[in-house]
């Protein structure tokens, strides 16, 4: 069963081994770079199946101060990915479903989360849409790999049972 939780020091050995396919690097980057860029306002999370870490993401609690498209006090979802050896097994879909409940419980002072996803990254785009995120119809041009869809999820629209 897929679960998500904050990164613990005991997870680092597995997390450092995570990677994406070469064609996905332009969208996510390497785990080493993500960990090196760490900020006090970034909350790293892992996606697990039992004791195995299968994915990673970052919740940016200061997102709205760094991106003009973000609503005041809105969370940001960054660097969401499933390890290349675990892709195609439904982990992304399950993790997005688990994410929503986690956010409502752990970040209850926030009412929404935003993200950007590259226009060329159709698999991720569809995963977010299917998970309840809405495309705002706006594009963000500050990404390294080209224009990105801006997507948002309001927590009030998500069922709280899990």
C-alpha positions as CSV (number, residue, x, y, z in Angstrom):
1,X,0.0,0.0,0.0
2,X,1.3,3.4,-1.0
3,X,1.9,5.9,1.8
4,X,3.5,9.3,2.0
5,X,5.4,10.9,4.8
6,X,8.1,13.5,5.6
7,X,11.6,12.4,4.9
8,X,13.5,10.9,7.8
9,X,17.3,10.6,8.1
10,X,16.9,6.9,8.0
11,X,15.4,7.3,4.5
12,X,18.4,9.0,3.0
13,X,20.2,5.8,1.9
14,X,17.2,4.8,-0.2
15,X,16.5,8.3,-1.4
16,X,19.9,8.8,-2.8
17,X,19.4,5.8,-5.0
18,X,16.2,7.3,-6.6
19,X,16.4,8.4,-10.2
20,X,14.2,9.1,-13.2
21,X,14.6,8.1,-16.8
22,X,17.1,10.3,-18.8
23,X,14.3,12.0,-20.7
24,X,12.6,13.0,-17.4
25,X,15.8,14.7,-16.0
26,X,14.9,18.0,-17.6
27,X,11.6,18.1,-15.7
28,X,12.8,17.0,-12.3
29,X,16.6,17.0,-12.1
30,X,18.7,14.7,-9.9
31,X,18.0,13.8,-6.3
32,X,21.4,15.0,-5.4
33,X,20.7,18.5,-6.8
34,X,17.3,18.6,-5.1
35,X,18.8,17.7,-1.7
36,X,21.6,20.2,-2.2
37,X,19.2,23.0,-3.0
38,X,17.3,22.4,0.2
39,X,15.7,25.4,1.9
40,X,14.2,25.9,5.3
41,X,10.8,26.3,3.7
42,X,11.1,23.0,1.8
43,X,9.6,19.9,3.3
44,X,10.9,16.8,1.6
45,X,8.6,13.8,1.5
46,X,8.9,10.2,0.4
47,X,6.5,7.9,-1.3
48,X,6.7,4.3,0.1
49,X,5.3,0.9,-0.6
50,X,5.9,-1.0,2.7
51,X,9.5,-0.2,3.7
52,X,10.6,0.6,0.2
53,X,10.9,4.2,-0.9
54,X,9.5,4.4,-4.5
55,X,9.3,8.2,-4.9
56,X,10.0,11.6,-3.7
57,X,8.5,15.2,-3.7
58,X,8.9,18.5,-2.0
59,X,6.3,20.7,-0.4
60,X,7.3,24.4,-0.6
61,X,5.6,26.3,2.2
62,X,6.9,29.6,0.8
63,X,5.8,29.0,-2.8
64,X,3.5,32.1,-2.9
65,X,6.5,34.4,-2.1
66,X,8.5,33.1,-5.0
67,X,5.9,32.7,-7.7
68,X,3.5,35.5,-8.7
69,X,0.9,33.0,-10.0
70,X,0.6,31.4,-6.5
71,X,-2.2,32.5,-4.2
72,X,-1.2,34.0,-0.8
73,X,-0.2,31.2,1.6
74,X,-0.5,28.6,-1.1
75,X,1.7,25.5,-0.9
76,X,3.8,24.4,-3.9
77,X,4.3,20.9,-5.0
78,X,7.8,20.5,-6.5
79,X,10.0,17.7,-7.9
80,X,7.3,15.0,-7.6
81,X,8.6,11.8,-9.1
82,X,8.5,8.0,-9.0
83,X,11.8,6.2,-9.2
84,X,12.4,4.9,-12.8
85,X,12.4,1.2,-11.6
86,X,8.9,1.7,-10.1
87,X,7.2,3.7,-12.9
88,X,4.3,2.2,-14.7
89,X,3.0,0.4,-11.6
90,X,0.4,2.9,-10.5
91,X,2.5,4.5,-7.8
92,X,2.1,8.0,-9.2
93,X,-1.7,7.8,-9.2
94,X,-1.8,6.3,-5.7
95,X,0.6,8.8,-4.4
96,X,-1.4,11.8,-5.7
97,X,-4.5,10.3,-4.0
98,X,-2.6,9.9,-0.7
99,X,-1.1,13.3,-1.1
100,X,-4.4,15.1,-0.9
101,X,-5.3,13.5,2.5
102,X,-1.8,14.2,3.8
103,X,-2.0,17.8,2.9
104,X,-5.4,18.3,4.5
105,X,-4.1,16.7,7.8
106,X,-0.5,18.1,7.9
107,X,-1.0,21.5,6.3
108,X,-4.4,22.5,7.5
109,X,-3.5,26.2,7.7
110,X,-3.3,26.1,3.9
111,X,-6.3,25.8,1.5
112,X,-4.6,25.0,-1.8
113,X,-1.5,23.7,-3.5
114,X,-0.1,24.7,-6.9
115,X,2.4,23.2,-9.2
116,X,3.9,23.6,-12.7
117,X,4.2,20.8,-15.1
118,X,6.0,21.1,-18.5
119,X,3.7,21.1,-21.5
120,X,5.7,18.2,-23.0
121,X,5.3,16.0,-19.8
122,X,1.9,14.6,-20.8
123,X,2.1,11.6,-18.4
124,X,2.5,13.8,-15.4
125,X,0.0,16.3,-16.6
126,X,-2.7,13.6,-16.9
127,X,-1.8,12.2,-13.5
128,X,-2.3,15.5,-11.8
129,X,-5.6,16.1,-13.7
130,X,-6.9,12.6,-12.7
131,X,-5.8,13.4,-9.1
132,X,-8.1,16.4,-8.9
133,X,-5.7,19.2,-9.9
134,X,-7.1,21.8,-12.3
135,X,-5.3,23.5,-15.1
136,X,-5.6,27.3,-14.5
137,X,-5.2,27.9,-18.2
138,X,-2.1,30.0,-17.6
139,X,1.5,29.2,-18.5
140,X,4.7,29.7,-16.5
141,X,7.7,30.5,-18.6
142,X,10.4,30.4,-15.9
143,X,11.2,26.7,-16.2
144,X,14.4,25.4,-17.6
145,X,12.7,23.0,-20.1
146,X,10.1,25.3,-21.6
147,X,6.6,26.5,-20.9
148,X,4.7,24.9,-18.1
149,X,1.0,24.5,-17.2
150,X,0.0,26.0,-13.9
151,X,-2.2,23.6,-11.9
152,X,-4.0,24.0,-8.6
153,X,-5.9,22.0,-6.2
154,X,-8.2,23.5,-3.6
155,X,-8.3,21.3,-0.5
156,X,-12.0,22.0,0.2
157,X,-12.9,20.1,-3.0
158,X,-11.2,16.9,-1.8
159,X,-12.9,14.2,0.3
160,X,-11.3,13.9,3.7
161,X,-11.9,10.2,4.2
162,X,-8.9,7.9,3.6
